């Protein structure tokens, strides 16, 4: 699929001592939870800016990226955020990825 092809290519072009920093929204993010997902794929569109985002569960993110990279760092961050004058509990995952041995 397209996502796998993209990350295979990223693994190929990143230097062996290089890193990729990746931030992704969690399915537990209360701002995006208010919007319906498309086709059950946890893809939501923000009506304010029209940008679509894929929401992830921690396990699926780790499982997916471990196929292409060594996960050097992984953390879940939760914080309060005000969007359109309303407070939301934001939840994001951040990871530092290194290429697998070549």
C-alpha positions in Angstrom: 0.0 0.0 0.0 1.0 3.6 -0.4 1.8 4.2 3.3 4.1 1.2 3.5 5.9 2.2 0.2 6.5 5.7 1.6 8.1 4.4 4.8 10.2 1.8 2.9 11.5 4.7 0.9 12.1 6.9 4.0 14.1 4.0 5.5 16.2 3.8 2.3 17.0 7.5 2.0 17.7 8.3 5.7 21.4 8.0 6.5 22.3 5.0 8.7 23.1 7.3 11.6 20.1 9.6 10.8 16.8 9.9 12.5 13.2 10.7 11.7 11.0 12.5 14.2 7.3 11.6 13.9 4.3 13.0 15.7 0.9 11.5 15.4 -2.5 12.2 16.9 -4.1 9.5 19.2 -7.6 8.2 18.8 -8.0 9.5 22.4 -7.5 13.2 21.3 -10.7 14.8 22.4 -10.6 17.5 19.7 -10.5 15.1 16.8 -12.8 12.6 18.6 -15.7 15.0 18.0 -15.5 14.5 14.2 -16.7 11.4 12.4 -14.0 9.2 10.9 -14.2 8.2 7.2 -14.7 4.5 6.2 -13.8 3.3 9.7 -10.1 4.1 9.0 -9.7 6.7 11.8 -9.2 9.5 9.3 -10.9 12.7 10.4 -11.1 16.1 8.6 -10.9 19.3 10.6 -13.7 21.5 9.3 -11.8 24.7 10.2 -8.9 24.1 7.9 -10.0 21.1 5.8 -6.9 19.1 6.7 -7.4 15.3 7.2 -5.5 13.5 9.8 -5.1 9.8 10.6 -5.6 8.9 14.3 -3.6 6.0 15.8 -3.6 3.7 18.8 -0.3 3.3 20.5 0.1 -0.4 19.7 -0.7 -0.1 16.0 1.8 2.8 15.6 4.6 0.9 17.3 3.8 -2.3 15.3 3.7 -0.4 12.0 6.9 1.5 12.4 8.9 -1.4 13.8 8.6 -3.0 10.4 10.7 -0.3 8.9 12.7 1.4 11.7 14.2 0.9 15.1 12.1 2.9 17.5 14.7 4.8 19.5 12.2 6.9 21.5 8.4 6.7 21.9 6.2 8.8 24.2 2.6 9.7 24.7 1.9 13.4 25.5 -1.4 14.7 27.0 -2.1 18.3 27.4 -4.9 20.8 27.6 -5.4 23.0 24.5 -7.9 25.7 23.7 -9.4 25.5 20.3 -12.2 27.9 19.3 -12.5 29.0 22.9 -13.1 25.5 24.2 -10.6 23.3 26.2 -9.7 19.9 24.8 -7.5 17.1 26.1 -5.0 16.7 23.3 -3.2 13.4 23.0 -0.2 12.8 20.6 2.5 10.2 20.2 6.0 11.2 19.3 8.7 8.9 18.2 12.3 9.0 17.0 13.0 6.4 14.4 16.3 5.1 13.1 16.8 3.0 9.9 17.0 -0.7 10.4 20.4 -2.3 9.8 21.2 -2.4 6.0 
